């Protein structure tokens, strides 16, 4: 059995220092046998009530608050030490209720002490400490507990932010790896198939294609490591070269019209990754003969368009297009896909 919950610290035992004052006072000053017996009996009741208060939550704590106030009211006329019972009542108000409700309850308790002191003619040694210390300790506890609640909320919010950051980082790595490997593996497959076909007819050309596969694979390994570490910075020029290599390997003619606009590094990376995803989809799915690529600035927008003369059809957004859309929308842009005449991918970002 535990007297206190696990989350409660040892200071709860320190606050019991007031209880001996109430218990011992009738034995120190002239008092009747009944007053001494009442002090012992109330102490026996007050101690379990005190520890019980730390286990209760919400409105159930009102039983403890009311219990201490009642005990203080019963013993106040005969035992000045009963003022400590009102102090315990005020402390549980701050522990269990938040402002402004806690302030209203504390004010009501102080008003009750004042009325009882006037009606029952409490001794000054009882009602003055009862009002003074109940007000001070009750106010301090309300402030401390509210500060602790705010701190706990802040810590929980910080944990949620850290969790969201971890999720976002995993999603970023997943998107980057998808775009990197999807494009690179498509080129490797195309070049490997071409090398296989040329193996008997043109061994030298087949050997060149195999060396290209090795070079592309090593480059992909470097890019994957950079993506995982978060240092990846993709450039438009580099992606244009990769796009030309992939389309040539697939036997698709590239018609490019690029007017490099002034972009921030983050915007350039988004456009470069969009270009990679668009070209990868053309190589994989379009069955096209020509791929047209334009990049230009129109008014306040920079626009990338990747179109082909392939089979078109309904555009189903897989993880690649979804990842691209998330990147573009994160910097205030928009993505449009149309499969009515071939396939058209348009990315617009404000610059």
N, C-alpha and C positions, 0 to 999 in steps of 0.2 A: 504494500500500500504506500502511496505517496501523499504527502500533505499538500504539495503544490504541483501544478502541471509541469511537464518537461521544459516548456518554453519560458517558464517563469524563473527569474534569477533569484539570488539569495537575499536581495534587499527586502523581500517581503518579511523575512524574519526580523530585520532591523526595526521595522515599524512597530513591532510588538513591545518596544521599549516603553511605550506610553501605558501599557496595561498594568504594570506593577504600581504605578502611581494611583490608579483607581482602586486596586485591591488592597494596598498597604495603608492608604490614608485613614480608613476607619479604625485601624489598630494603633495609629500614631496619635490622633486627636481623640478627645473624649467622644465616644459613640456607644450606642446601645448594642446589646447582643444581637438584636434583630438587624441593625445596620451592618454589623460585621458578617452575619450569616447571608444577608442579601448581597454583599459584595462578593463573597465566595461563590454563591449560586450564579450570579450574573457573569462572573468570570468564566465559570464552567460552561455557560451557554455561549458567551461571546467568542471564546477561542475557536470552537468548531464553526461558528458562523463566519468568523474571519477567514479561515482557510477555505470554507465552502465558497466564499465570494470569488476566489480566484479560479474556480472551476466553472462558474456560471457565465453565460453569454447573453447579451441582449437584454430584453425586458425582465428576464428572470433575476437579474441582479437587483431589481427593485425590492425583492424580498430581503436581501442583505442590508440594503440602504435603509429600508423601513424598519428592519429589526434592530439595527444599532440606534436609530432615532427613538424607537419605542423604549429600548432599555435605558437610554439617556434620559428620556422624559420621566420614567418611573423612578430612577435613582437620583435625579437632579435635585429634588428638594431636600434630600437627607445626606447625600454624599457629593461634595464639590468635585471630587475626582471623576464624576460622571461626565464631565466636559469632554474627556477623551473619547467617549463613545460617540459623541456628535462629530468629533474629528474623523473617526473611522468611517462614519457615514458619508462625510463630505469627500473623503479620499476615493471611495468606491464610485462616486458620481463621475469623477474625472477619468477613472480607469475604464468605465463601461459606456459612457455616452459622449458624443461629440458636440462641440459648439454648433449652434447657440443653445441647443436643448440642455446641455450640461450647465451652462450659466444660469438658465432659468431655474433648474432644479436646485443649484447651490443657493441662489437667492431665496427660494422657497424655504430651504432648510434653515438659513439664517433668520428668516422672518419667524419661523416656528419657534426657534430658540428664544427670540426676543419676546414673543407673545407668552410663552410658558414662563419665562423669567418674571414677567410683569404679573401674570395671574397667580403663579405659585410662590412668588417671592423668593426666587433663587438667591443664594448668597453671591456676593460679588466675586468670590473666588471660584464660582462655578460658571455664571453666565458670561462674564467678561472673557475668560480663556476660551469658553465654548464658541463664542461669536468670533473672537480674534483669530484663534488658531484654525477653526473650521474654515473661515474665509481665506486665510493665507494658504494653508495646506491644500484646501480644495482648489484654489485658483492655480497654484503651482502644478498640482497633479493634472489638471485639465490641460494646461499649456504643454507640459512634458509629454503627456500621452498623445495629444494631437500632433506634436512634433514627431513623435515616434511613428504615428500612423502615416504622416506625410513622407517620412524617410523610407518606410517600408514600401509605400506606393512608388516612390522614386526608384527604389532598388528593383522592384518588380518590373517597372517600365524599362529600366536599363537592361534587365535580363531579356525582356521581350525584344528590345532593339537589337541586342547581340544575337538572339536567335534568328531574327529576321535578316540580319546581316549575313549570318552563316548560310541561311537558305538562299539569299540573293547571290552569294558567292558561288554556291554549288550550282545554281541555275546559270550563272555567267560561264562557269567552266563547262557545263554541259552544252550550252549554246555554242561556245567557241570551238569545242572539240567536234561537235556535229558539223559545223561549217568547215572547219579545217579538214577533217578526215573525209567528210562526204565528197568534197571537191578533189582532194588529193588522191583518194582511192579510186575515184572515177577515172582520173587521168592515168593512174598506174594500170588499171584494168585495160583501158584503151590501148596504151602503149604495149602492154604485154601481149594483147591479142594481135596487134600489128606486128610485133617481133616474131610471134609464132607463125604468122602467115608468110613473113619474109625470110624465115629461117632457111628454107631450101632454095628460094629464088634469088635472094640478095642477102647473103650472110653478113656482109659489112654493114648494110643498113639495119639489119636485125640487131647486130651488136651495138650500133649507135642507140637504137631504141632501148635496149637493155641498160646501157649506161645512163640514159635519161631516167629510167625507172629508179636506178640507184640514187641519182642526184636528187630526184623529187622525193624519194623516201627519206633521205638524210635531211632535206629541208623541212619535210613534214615533222620529223622527230624534233628538230629544233623549235619549230613553231608550237608543237604540243607542249613542250617543256615551258616555253615562255607563257603560253596561255594558262597553264596550271599555276604558275607563279604570279600571274597577274601583270606581267610586264609587256604584254602583247600590244604592239602599235602597228596597225596595218596601213599601208599607204596605197593611194589610188594607182600610182604608176606601177607598183609591184603587182597589184591585182590585175591590171590591164595586161601585163606580160603573162601572168598565169592564165588569164582567160584566153589569150591568143593561143597559148600552148595547148590548152585543153580542147579548144574548138578545132584546131588543126588536127589533133590526134583523132578527133571524132569525124573528121571530114566535113566540117561545117565552116562556111566562109564567114569571116567577121568583117562587118562594116562599122567602124567606130568613128564617132564625132565627139571629141572630148575638148571642152573649153574649161580648163581647171579653174574653178572659182576660189575665192579666198575662204577657206574653211578652218575652223579650229581643229586641233588634233582629235578631239572626241567626235566631231562631225565627220571628219575624213575617215576615221575608223568605221563609223556606222555605214557610210557610203561604200567603203571598200568591202565590208562584209556583205552588204546587200548585193553588190556586184558579183561577189563570189557565189552567193546562193543562187542568184538569177542564172548565171552561166552554168552552174552545176545542174540546175533543173533542165536547162536546154539540152545539155549533153546527155542527161539520163533519160528524159522522157519525151522530148519534143519531136524527134525524128525529123529534124529540120535540115534545110540546106543552107540557109542564110540566117545569121544572127546579127541584129542591128543594135548598136549600143550608143547612147547619147548621154552626155553629162554637161549641163549648162546651167547658168543662173538666169532666172526670169524674175525681174522685179526684186521682191524681198525673199524669194525662194530659190533654193538650189534643187534641181530636178535630175534624177537619174532614171533612164528608161531602157529596159532590156526587152526587145521583141524578137520574135522568130516567125518563120513561115511554115511552122510544123503543123501537127494535127490539131492542136488546141484542145477544146473540150472544157468540161467543168473543172474549175480550179479547186482542188481540195488542199486545204492548208495542213501540212504536216508539221513536225517539230521545227523544221528549218524555217519555213515561212512564219510560223508563230514566233520563233526566236527573233527573226528579223523585224517583225512588227513590234515586238516589245522594245527592241533597241531604238527603232525609229520614233515610236511614240514617247519614249523616255526623254527625247530631246525636242519634243513638240512637233514632230513630223507626222506624215500619213503615208500609208501604203495602199496601192490600188492594183488589183489583179484582174485580168480579162482574158478569157479563153475563147472568145467568139471567132476571131480570125488569127489563127496561130495562138501564141501566148504573149501577153504584154504585161510587164511588171513595171510599175511607176512608183518611185519614192520621192516625196517632196518634203523638204526640211527648211524652215525659216532660217535665214542667215543675216 
